């Protein structure tokens, strides 16, 4: 039988980034070994189910490029099978009825042990195992019963999941043994913590794929970064393509200690990936992102602006704030100093031919010399009047793209923030 793993999220909301990291480890392991990666929705706890969550889970995995083999399956679809198996266990005196529910009879002596691929040998005293409910009084099977049952039915060879599941493993091993199943190998991967050392949660920032996608991270960077949380190829290699990750991944290099999710490091890596894109591909990604986020800005203008920001921003989500002035006038974020720079700049821009970045730069540098100012001193008020901010894309390229008329109007009336917008506003 070939290698087969599964990712089995609960449909209780958006897909948590910790779950995605577990899915990624499963996927990389399967692809590295030439095995299968299955997707199963663990929906036995219907009281917590969110209707749209199943679709969101699939969308998130597709966006990340984590394709699964075979059909998507649901635990509840095997409810009758689970009930049938539970009754058979009762008939074999391996389980018993208790107030309408069915409990599995755990051993009282000895230990339940397994050789965890990540954690090593684990032994759990059987006297600490309670007789777990395997079918509730309403007929619904419980997680600790139907999960290992499905692993048996689906012929799962390796169960790769978070270390929070370690206490479940001895219970599930006992159930599998009672069913006469071939036992899978278990690999419990480290959990994800926030920078404060506590379990990663919303208090640290974004935690779902949807949030990272909405913030303008791209899947290649997110996959690369997640792969490094608890696994490493060596002590220095960080940037790896999807193909390199598949080629290099092994469970033997997964660590035991909790991994720290560093938002700044992810942002930096995302910027590296964005800067490495071909300019046309970058523009395509930017246009698609803005459309997805509800912006109705002119696509051709976005494509013209894209080369000016590619080296400047680390996420696509920074674009609306950073480049807003191309699409509407933005009042200066601070008062402009009175002086001769802006009137002289307006006059110089009116005479420039051709009105392109190189000619504009030459004229404005000559202007700074005539006014006996350092270039930075001369350019800053122009930048503020034009963009509203001290931080912006290249000044000369921005002037060229905005055009002579719009540029002169903004420089001539820097504080108004009124009229003459060169594009439509957002949302």
C-alpha positions as CSV (number, residue, x, y, z in Angstrom):
1,X,0.0,0.0,0.0
2,X,1.3,3.5,-0.9
3,X,1.9,6.3,1.6
4,X,-1.2,8.3,2.4
5,X,-1.8,11.3,4.8
6,X,-4.8,13.4,5.5
7,X,-5.6,16.9,6.7
8,X,-8.8,16.9,8.7
9,X,-10.0,20.4,9.8
10,X,-13.2,21.2,11.6
11,X,-15.6,23.5,9.8
12,X,-15.9,25.9,12.7
13,X,-14.7,29.1,11.0
14,X,-11.8,30.4,8.9
15,X,-8.8,28.1,8.4
16,X,-6.3,29.0,11.2
17,X,-2.7,29.5,10.0
18,X,-1.6,26.8,12.5
19,X,-3.9,24.3,10.7
20,X,-2.5,25.5,7.4
21,X,1.1,24.8,8.6
22,X,-0.1,21.2,9.6
23,X,-1.7,20.8,6.2
24,X,1.5,22.0,4.5
25,X,3.6,19.5,6.3
26,X,1.2,16.7,5.3
27,X,1.2,17.9,1.7
28,X,5.0,18.3,1.5
29,X,5.5,14.9,3.0
30,X,3.1,13.3,0.6
31,X,4.5,15.0,-2.5
32,X,8.1,14.3,-1.4
33,X,7.3,10.6,-1.0
34,X,5.1,10.3,-4.0
35,X,2.1,9.5,-1.8
36,X,-1.5,10.9,-1.5
37,X,-2.8,13.9,0.4
38,X,-6.4,13.6,1.4
39,X,-8.8,16.2,2.7
40,X,-11.4,15.3,5.3
41,X,-13.9,17.6,7.0
42,X,-14.4,16.6,10.7
43,X,-18.0,17.7,11.1
44,X,-19.3,15.3,13.8
45,X,-19.7,18.3,16.2
46,X,-22.5,19.9,14.3
47,X,-23.2,22.4,17.0
48,X,-20.0,24.3,16.2
49,X,-20.2,24.0,12.4
50,X,-20.2,27.2,10.3
51,X,-22.1,26.8,7.1
52,X,-19.7,28.5,4.8
53,X,-16.5,27.2,6.5
54,X,-16.1,24.1,4.3
55,X,-16.0,26.3,1.2
56,X,-13.5,28.7,2.8
57,X,-11.3,25.8,3.8
58,X,-11.1,24.5,0.2
59,X,-10.6,28.1,-1.2
60,X,-7.8,28.7,1.2
61,X,-6.0,25.5,0.4
62,X,-6.5,26.1,-3.4
63,X,-5.1,29.6,-3.1
64,X,-2.0,28.3,-1.4
65,X,-1.6,25.6,-4.0
66,X,-2.2,22.7,-1.6
67,X,-4.1,20.4,-3.9
68,X,-5.6,17.2,-2.5
69,X,-6.0,13.7,-4.0
70,X,-9.4,12.0,-4.3
71,X,-12.7,13.5,-3.2
72,X,-13.3,15.7,-0.3
73,X,-14.9,13.6,2.5
74,X,-17.1,14.3,5.5
75,X,-17.1,12.4,8.8
76,X,-20.9,12.6,9.1
77,X,-21.2,10.7,5.9
78,X,-19.9,7.7,7.7
79,X,-22.1,8.0,10.8
80,X,-24.0,4.8,10.0
81,X,-20.7,2.9,9.5
82,X,-19.4,4.2,12.8
83,X,-22.6,3.2,14.7
84,X,-22.4,-0.2,13.1
85,X,-18.8,-0.7,14.2
86,X,-19.6,0.6,17.7
87,X,-22.3,-2.0,18.1
88,X,-19.9,-4.7,17.0
89,X,-17.4,-3.5,19.7
90,X,-20.3,-3.9,22.2
91,X,-21.0,-7.4,21.0
92,X,-17.3,-8.2,21.4
93,X,-17.4,-6.8,25.0
94,X,-14.8,-4.1,23.9
95,X,-17.4,-1.4,24.5
96,X,-20.5,-1.0,26.6
97,X,-23.7,1.0,26.7
98,X,-24.0,3.8,29.3
99,X,-27.1,5.9,29.6
100,X,-27.9,5.7,25.9
101,X,-24.3,6.3,24.9
102,X,-21.6,3.8,24.0
103,X,-18.2,3.8,25.8
104,X,-15.0,2.1,24.7
105,X,-13.5,-0.2,27.4
106,X,-9.9,0.9,28.0
107,X,-7.3,-1.3,29.6
108,X,-6.5,-0.6,33.3
109,X,-2.9,-1.9,33.3
110,X,0.2,-1.5,31.3
111,X,1.1,1.3,28.9
112,X,0.1,2.4,25.4
113,X,3.2,3.3,23.5
114,X,4.2,4.4,20.1
115,X,7.4,5.7,18.4
116,X,6.5,9.2,17.3
117,X,8.3,10.3,14.2
118,X,8.9,13.8,15.7
119,X,8.8,13.3,19.5
120,X,10.4,9.8,19.8
121,X,9.2,7.1,22.0
122,X,6.0,8.0,24.0
123,X,4.5,5.7,26.7
124,X,1.2,6.5,28.3
125,X,-0.1,4.7,31.5
126,X,-3.3,2.9,30.7
127,X,-4.6,3.5,34.2
128,X,-5.0,7.2,33.1
129,X,-7.2,6.3,30.1
130,X,-10.9,6.8,30.8
131,X,-13.5,4.8,29.0
132,X,-14.2,7.3,26.3
133,X,-17.7,7.8,24.8
134,X,-17.5,6.7,21.2
135,X,-21.1,7.2,20.2
136,X,-23.3,9.8,21.9
137,X,-26.8,9.2,23.1
138,X,-28.1,11.0,20.0
139,X,-26.3,8.5,17.8
140,X,-23.4,10.8,16.7
141,X,-20.0,9.3,16.8
142,X,-17.3,11.3,18.8
143,X,-14.0,12.6,17.4
144,X,-11.8,10.1,19.2
145,X,-13.7,7.2,17.7
146,X,-14.6,8.3,14.1
147,X,-11.2,9.9,13.4
148,X,-9.2,6.7,13.9
149,X,-12.0,4.7,12.3
150,X,-11.8,6.8,9.2
151,X,-8.0,6.6,9.2
152,X,-8.4,2.8,9.1
153,X,-11.1,3.0,6.3
154,X,-9.1,5.5,4.3
155,X,-5.9,3.4,4.8
156,X,-4.0,6.4,6.2
157,X,-0.3,5.4,6.7
158,X,0.9,8.5,8.6
159,X,-1.0,10.8,10.9
160,X,0.8,14.2,11.0
161,X,-0.9,16.7,13.4
162,X,-0.2,19.2,16.1
163,X,1.2,18.3,19.5
164,X,-2.0,19.2,21.2
165,X,-3.3,15.9,19.9
166,X,-0.8,13.8,21.8
167,X,-3.3,13.0,24.6
168,X,-5.7,11.7,22.0
169,X,-3.2,9.3,20.5
170,X,-3.2,6.5,23.1
171,X,-7.1,6.4,23.1
172,X,-7.1,6.2,19.3
173,X,-4.4,3.5,19.2
174,X,-6.4,1.4,21.6
175,X,-9.5,1.8,19.4
176,X,-7.6,0.9,16.3
177,X,-6.1,-2.1,18.0
178,X,-9.5,-3.3,19.0
179,X,-10.7,-3.0,15.4
180,X,-7.7,-5.1,14.2
181,X,-6.4,-2.2,12.1
182,X,-2.9,-1.7,10.8
183,X,-1.6,1.1,13.0
184,X,-0.4,4.3,11.2
185,X,2.8,6.1,12.1
186,X,2.2,9.3,14.2
187,X,4.1,12.5,13.9
188,X,3.1,15.3,16.3
189,X,4.5,18.6,15.0
190,X,5.2,21.7,17.1
191,X,2.6,24.2,17.8
192,X,2.7,27.9,16.8
193,X,3.3,30.6,19.3
194,X,3.1,34.4,19.0
195,X,6.1,36.6,19.7
196,X,5.2,36.6,23.4
197,X,5.6,32.9,23.7
198,X,1.8,32.2,24.0
199,X,-0.3,30.1,21.7
200,X,-0.8,32.1,18.4
201,X,-4.2,33.8,18.5
202,X,-6.0,36.9,17.2
203,X,-4.4,39.1,19.9
204,X,-1.1,38.7,18.0
205,X,-2.6,39.7,14.6
206,X,-4.0,37.9,11.6
207,X,-4.5,34.2,12.2
208,X,-6.5,33.0,9.1
209,X,-5.5,32.5,5.5
210,X,-8.3,34.9,4.5
211,X,-6.8,37.7,6.7
212,X,-3.3,37.2,5.3
213,X,-4.7,37.1,1.8
214,X,-6.7,40.3,2.4
215,X,-3.6,42.0,3.8
216,X,-1.8,41.5,0.5
217,X,0.5,38.5,1.2
218,X,1.1,36.2,-1.7
219,X,0.8,32.4,-1.5
220,X,4.4,31.6,-2.5
221,X,5.8,33.7,0.4
222,X,3.3,32.4,2.9
223,X,4.0,28.8,2.0
224,X,7.7,29.3,2.2
225,X,7.5,31.0,5.6
226,X,5.1,28.4,7.0
227,X,7.4,25.6,6.0
228,X,10.1,27.1,8.2
229,X,7.9,27.1,11.3
230,X,9.1,23.9,13.0
231,X,11.2,22.5,10.0
232,X,14.4,23.5,8.5
233,X,16.5,22.3,5.6
234,X,19.8,23.5,7.1
235,X,20.9,26.2,9.4
236,X,20.9,29.1,6.9
237,X,18.6,28.4,3.8
238,X,15.3,30.2,4.0
239,X,14.1,31.2,0.6
240,X,12.9,28.1,-1.3
241,X,10.6,27.5,-4.2
242,X,7.6,25.1,-3.8
243,X,9.6,22.5,-5.9
244,X,12.6,22.9,-3.6
245,X,10.5,22.5,-0.5
246,X,9.0,19.3,-1.9
247,X,12.4,17.9,-2.8
248,X,14.0,18.8,0.6
249,X,11.2,18.1,3.1
250,X,11.5,15.3,5.7
251,X,9.8,14.7,9.0
252,X,13.2,13.9,10.5
253,X,14.1,17.6,10.3
254,X,10.9,18.7,12.1
255,X,11.7,20.1,15.6
256,X,10.1,19.3,18.9
257,X,9.8,22.8,20.3
258,X,7.0,25.3,19.6
259,X,7.7,27.6,16.7
260,X,7.3,31.4,16.9
261,X,5.3,33.1,14.3
262,X,7.1,36.3,13.4
263,X,4.9,38.7,11.4
264,X,7.8,41.0,10.6
265,X,9.8,38.2,9.1
266,X,6.9,37.0,7.0
267,X,6.4,40.6,5.8
268,X,10.0,40.9,4.9
269,X,9.9,37.6,3.0
270,X,6.8,38.6,1.2
271,X,8.6,41.8,0.0
272,X,11.5,39.7,-1.3
273,X,9.0,37.6,-3.3
274,X,7.2,40.6,-4.7
275,X,10.4,42.3,-5.8
276,X,11.4,39.1,-7.6
277,X,8.3,39.0,-9.7
278,X,8.5,40.0,-13.4
279,X,7.0,43.5,-13.7
280,X,4.1,42.2,-15.8
281,X,3.3,39.5,-13.3
282,X,3.6,42.0,-10.4
283,X,1.1,44.3,-12.2
284,X,-1.3,41.3,-12.8
285,X,-1.1,40.4,-9.1
286,X,-1.7,44.0,-8.0
287,X,-4.7,44.4,-10.3
288,X,-6.3,41.1,-9.2
289,X,-5.7,42.0,-5.5
290,X,-7.3,45.5,-5.8
291,X,-10.3,44.0,-7.6
292,X,-10.6,41.3,-4.9
293,X,-10.6,44.0,-2.2
294,X,-13.3,46.1,-3.9
295,X,-11.2,48.9,-5.4
296,X,-12.6,50.3,-8.7
297,X,-9.4,52.2,-9.7
298,X,-8.6,52.4,-13.4
299,X,-6.6,49.2,-14.3
300,X,-4.4,50.9,-16.9
301,X,-3.3,53.5,-14.3
302,X,-2.7,50.8,-11.7
303,X,-0.4,49.0,-14.2
304,X,1.5,52.3,-14.9
305,X,2.0,52.9,-11.2
306,X,3.0,49.3,-10.4
307,X,6.7,49.6,-11.5
308,X,7.0,52.7,-9.2
309,X,6.0,50.8,-6.1
310,X,7.4,47.3,-6.7
311,X,10.6,48.0,-4.9
312,X,8.9,50.1,-2.2
313,X,6.2,48.0,-0.6
314,X,6.3,44.6,1.1
315,X,2.7,43.6,0.8
316,X,0.1,44.3,-1.9
317,X,-2.1,45.7,0.9
318,X,0.3,48.7,1.3
319,X,-0.5,49.9,-2.2
320,X,-3.8,51.7,-1.5
321,X,-2.3,54.0,1.1
322,X,1.1,54.3,-0.6
323,X,-0.3,55.1,-4.0
324,X,-3.6,56.8,-3.2
325,X,-2.4,60.1,-4.5
326,X,-2.3,58.8,-8.1
327,X,-6.1,58.2,-8.0
328,X,-7.2,61.2,-5.9
329,X,-5.8,64.3,-4.3
330,X,-4.4,63.8,-0.8
331,X,-4.0,66.8,1.5
332,X,-0.5,67.2,2.9
333,X,0.0,65.2,6.2
334,X,1.8,68.2,7.7
335,X,1.9,72.0,7.0
336,X,4.0,73.1,4.1
337,X,6.8,75.6,4.8
338,X,6.3,79.0,3.2
339,X,9.0,79.8,0.6
340,X,10.0,80.0,-3.0
341,X,10.2,76.3,-3.8
342,X,6.7,75.5,-4.8
343,X,6.0,78.6,-7.1
344,X,9.5,78.1,-8.7
345,X,8.8,74.4,-9.2
346,X,5.4,75.1,-10.8
347,X,7.1,77.5,-13.2
348,X,9.9,75.1,-14.0
349,X,7.4,72.2,-14.7
350,X,5.4,74.4,-17.0
351,X,8.5,74.8,-19.3
352,X,9.8,71.2,-19.3
353,X,9.9,69.4,-22.6
354,X,9.5,66.5,-22.9
355,X,7.6,66.0,-19.6
356,X,9.4,62.8,-18.6
357,X,11.1,61.6,-15.4
358,X,14.7,62.3,-16.7
359,X,14.0,65.8,-17.9
360,X,12.0,66.6,-14.8
361,X,14.8,65.4,-12.5
362,X,17.4,67.6,-14.4
363,X,15.1,70.7,-14.1
364,X,14.3,70.2,-10.4
365,X,18.0,69.6,-9.5
366,X,18.9,72.8,-11.4
367,X,16.1,74.6,-9.4
368,X,17.6,73.4,-6.1
369,X,21.0,74.8,-7.1
370,X,19.4,78.2,-8.1
371,X,17.7,78.3,-4.7
372,X,20.9,77.3,-2.9
373,X,19.1,74.3,-1.4
374,X,20.2,70.7,-1.0
375,X,18.1,68.5,-3.3
376,X,16.3,66.9,-0.3
377,X,15.3,70.3,1.0
378,X,13.9,71.4,-2.4
379,X,12.2,68.1,-3.2
380,X,10.4,67.5,0.1
381,X,7.8,70.3,-0.2
382,X,7.1,69.3,-3.8
383,X,6.6,65.7,-2.7
384,X,4.3,66.7,0.1
385,X,2.2,68.9,-2.1
386,X,2.1,66.3,-4.8
387,X,1.5,63.1,-2.8
388,X,0.4,64.3,0.7
389,X,3.3,62.4,2.3
390,X,7.0,62.5,2.9
391,X,7.2,58.8,1.9
392,X,6.1,58.1,-1.7
393,X,7.2,56.4,-4.9
394,X,9.9,58.2,-6.9
395,X,9.2,61.9,-7.2
396,X,10.2,62.4,-10.8
397,X,8.4,59.3,-12.0
398,X,5.3,60.3,-10.1
399,X,5.3,63.7,-11.7
400,X,5.6,62.2,-15.2
401,X,2.7,59.8,-14.5
402,X,0.4,62.5,-13.0
403,X,1.1,64.7,-16.0
404,X,2.1,68.4,-16.3
405,X,-1.4,69.9,-15.7
406,X,-2.3,67.8,-12.6
407,X,1.2,68.2,-11.1
408,X,1.2,72.0,-11.4
409,X,-2.3,72.3,-10.0
410,X,-1.4,70.3,-6.9
411,X,1.8,72.2,-6.4
412,X,0.0,75.5,-6.8
413,X,-2.7,74.6,-4.3
414,X,-1.1,72.1,-2.0
415,X,-3.4,72.4,1.0
416,X,-6.8,72.3,-0.7
417,X,-7.1,68.6,-1.5
418,X,-9.9,69.6,-3.9
419,X,-10.7,69.0,-7.5
420,X,-8.7,67.7,-10.4
421,X,-8.5,64.1,-9.2
422,X,-6.8,61.9,-11.8
423,X,-8.8,58.8,-11.0
424,X,-11.8,57.5,-9.2
425,X,-11.8,57.0,-5.4
426,X,-11.7,53.6,-3.7
427,X,-14.5,51.4,-2.8
